[in-house]
Amino acid sequence: MTHAVLDSALVLSGEVVYRDLERAKKTLDANKNITHVVLRNSMGGNSWTGYRMGELFRERGLTTVVSGHCVSACSRLFLGGTQRFFSDDFPASLTYVGFHGHYDFGKLNLEAVRKNDQAAWTRRFTENKVDPALLDRWINIERRAGDVRFYPGSVARRWKAQTFLCQGIEARRPDLCEKLATDALKEGIITSKDIYSSADAASLPLKLREKTYPTTSYASLDDIAKLPAKSANAKRDYQEFLNAPLPRALAVSRDARTVAWSAYNARSAELALEACNRKSTSPCRLYAVDERIVHVP
């Protein structure tokens, strides 16, 4: 993982590897003011190290924070926090902690699950709040690509749930995953619904886009009826935009006849405008960027 100290926080990102344990110990010993560990965009890594780092954080009385995604071995680092929070460093739809079993070559390794006593460890580090039946389901997910995902509560309006069980075969996750009627606080995954903001949040790419393309109060993102283009094709394009990955943007022509969008590209706003203007005889303007309505028609 990359290790960076920002004020009173240790920011860890990327793959969890064996040497991260000793590096974290040395960093914490050298920086006695550290109170928080920010876990940013990690898909996991070495299982043994994940457990031991979680235990280290608990021993040191540290608070842990999810910044973006934190999955697999990273989730054990997260559970090590005596206090545990989601952050607003990234949009809520990109902010989650994901749990599953142990895997070899992508397939479930039940012997490793038993050897690490994963169920008992997880119960202890959630203060015995996690539902045993749910825990049993996630440690038995067959594919490494699957997980049980806990999101901040604000995603519920869009996806009608905030916790999902994904098998790893869904075309779009989490909206096509099984919706679970529970949440991160109830299961002891987080200890508070308060949201943390990292010291460097304002410099992160998607936060910078919020400043460049600020939101308006015109409509909620999922209110297709407010889209200033009423054709069936426009509504279809908007629905595709809503299912597209960030960074994304959608442009609409002033005569409301043309819609164009771009996604998964840092230049999505420029690309959406260019595509719309190529197709339209009327000038185009941005209507939605990422998860925000940015223009009032």
N, C-alpha and C positions, 0 to 999 in steps of 0.2 A: 504494500500500500504506500501511497505518498503520505508523508507526515508533515504537517505544517502547524505552527503555533500562532494563533491569532488572539491577542489579548489573553483571556483566561480559558481559551478553548484549544483543544487539540483536534485538528481536522484530519480525518483519515479517509482516503479515497482509493478505489481500485481493488485489485485482487489481494485476498488475505493469504500471506505466505508465512512459512515457519519463522523466519527471522523477525517478523513484525512484533512478536511478543517481547523479545529483548530490546528492540528499538523503542517500543512503547514504554517499557520500564525505565530506560535511560532518559527518555524525554520527560516523563513524569517526575523522575528524581531530580532532574535539572531545572524543572519549572514548577516549583511548589505552589504557584498561584493558579494552576490549571484546575478548574472545577467541572468543565464540560468536555465531552468527547462528541464531536460532530461526525457522523458517519455518512459520507457523501458518495452516492452512485457506486455501490459495490455489489457485484453479483456473487460474492462469497469467495471461496477458495479452500485452504487447508482446514479440515474439520477440527482436528486436535487444537490447532492454534485458536480457532474461533471460541472453543470452550474456555481455554486458558485465559484468553484476553478478556472474555466476559467476567470470569472470576476475578481477574486483576482489577477491573473497573469497580466491581462490587466491594472488594477489599479496600480500595482507596476512597470509597464513598462518592464516586463521580456520577454526574448526570450525563445521560446519553441522549442524542438527538438524531432523528432521521432527516437527512438532507438529500432529497431525491429518492433513489431506491436503495434498499439495504436488504439483501436476499441471502438465504442459505447460511454459510458460516458467519456472514456479517450480522445476521439476525441474533446470533448468540452474543456477539459484542454488544449489541443493543440491549438485550435483556440483562446484561451485567450492570446497567445503570441503576442506582438507587432511586433516581427519578428519571422518567423517560418521556420524551416529547416528540411530536412531529414539528417540523419547521415550515416556514413559508418561503424558503429559499428558492423553491421551484413551484410551478402550479400544482394544485392539489392532486390532479389526475396523474402526475408524475411522481408523487410522494407516497411511498408505501414501504412496509416491511413485510418480507415474504418468508414463509417457513415451509420446509419439507423434510424428508428423511436423509439418509446417506446413500451415495450412489457410486457405482463403478462403471465407467464408460457409459454414463447416462442412464443406467438401470438401477433400480432399487437394490440396496445391499442390506438385508434385514439383520445379518450378523453384525454389521457395523452399528446399526441402530441399537441393538442389544448391548454390544460391547461398550458403547459410550453411555449407556443407560439414558438415552435421549429423553424418554418420557419423564423420568424422575427428575432429571436436571431441569427440564423446562417447567415442570410444576413448581420446583423450588424457586426458580428465578422469576416466575410470575406470581409469587406469593400464594401459590395454590389456587389462583383465581381462574386459570384456564380450564375450560370444559374438557374433561377427560375424553369424551367421545369425539370432540373436534380434534384434540391432540392426536388421538389414535388415527383419525383420518389423514392428518397431514404427514405423519411419519410413515404412512403406508402408500403415499402417492407413488405410482409406478415410474414416472419419468422425471428426470432431473429438471426438465423445463416446466414442470408443474409446481404449484405451490398454493398455500393459503395466504392471501394477501389482505393486509389491513391498511386502509386508507384513512385520511382525515375525514371527519364527518361531512365536510362541505361537498364531497363528491356524490352524496346520496341523492341530491336533486337531479343530477344528470343520469346516474346509473341505477337509481332506486335501491341502492344498498351501499354499504361502505366496507363490507368484508366479502371475499370471493374465494371459492375453491376452483382453481384452474388445473386441468389435467395435463396441460402442456401441448394440446393438439388444437386449441381454439384458434380460429383465424384472427380474431381480435380479442385481446385481453385488456381489461377484465370484463368488458361488457358482454361477451359471449360465455363467460364462466358462470358456474353455479353461484347464485346469490345466497348469502347466509344471513340469517336474522340475528346478528350479533355485532359487536364493535370492539375496537381495540381497548377501550377503557374497561368494559365489562370483562374481557378475557385476561386482564392484567398485562397486556402488551405495553400500553402506555399507562402512566400514573396520573395524568392530568390531560384535560382537553385544551389547556393553554398552549399557544403556538409560540415557538421560539424563532427568533430571527438571528442568523449568523452575522458576525461582524463584517464579513465580506459580501453579504447578500446583494447589496446594491451594485456590485461589480460583476455579478453573474450574468451570462448572456440573456437569459429570458427575463431577468429583472430589468436589464437595460432596455429591452423591447417594450416593457410596460411604460417606461418614461417616454420613449419615442412615439408609442401609439397608446396613449392613455384611454382608459375605459370611459364610456358614457352611461347614463342611466336610461337610455332609450328603450332597451329591451334586454331580457335575459338571452344568453347564447342559444338556448334550445327553443326559443319562441320563433318558430318558422313563419308563423302568421305575420310577424312584423317585418320579414324580409322585403325590401323595396323592389321586388321583382316577383311577379305573381304567376308566371308560367309554370307548367308542370316540370319542364326541364330545369328551370331555375331552382325549384324546390328539391328536385332530385340531386342537383349539383350541391346544394347546401347541405343535404343529408350526408353526401359523400365527404364533404368538408368536415362535418362534425365527427366523422369516424376516422379522419386522417390523423397521423401523428404530428406532434409539434416538432419544430416551429412551423406554423402554417398561417395562411392569410387568404382572405376572399375579397374580391373586388366586384363592384356592381356599377353598371353604366348609369349616367344621370337620367337617361330615358327609361330606365328599369327594364330594358330588354335583354341585357347581356350580363352573365355572371361568369367569373373565372376564378380558379383558386390554385394554390400551390402549397405543398406540404413537405415536411422533413428536410427543410433547407433553410439555412440562416438568411438567405435572400428571398424568402417566400413572399414577403410584401412586395418587393420590386417585381418579382416574377409574375405574381397574380395581376398586378396592374398592367404589366406589359402584355400579358395574354389577353386581358379584357380589352385593352385599347386596340389590339390587332383585330379583334372580332367585331368591335363596335364602331359606329360612326359618331357616337356620342361619347364625350369624355368619361372616363371611369374614375372611381374613388374607392378607397378601402372601406369595407363595411365591418369586417371582423378580422381580428388578429389573435392567433393562439386561442385563448379562451375568453376573449373580450369583444364586445361590440364597441367599435371605435368611432363610429360616425352616425350622426342623426340625420336621416334623409330630409 
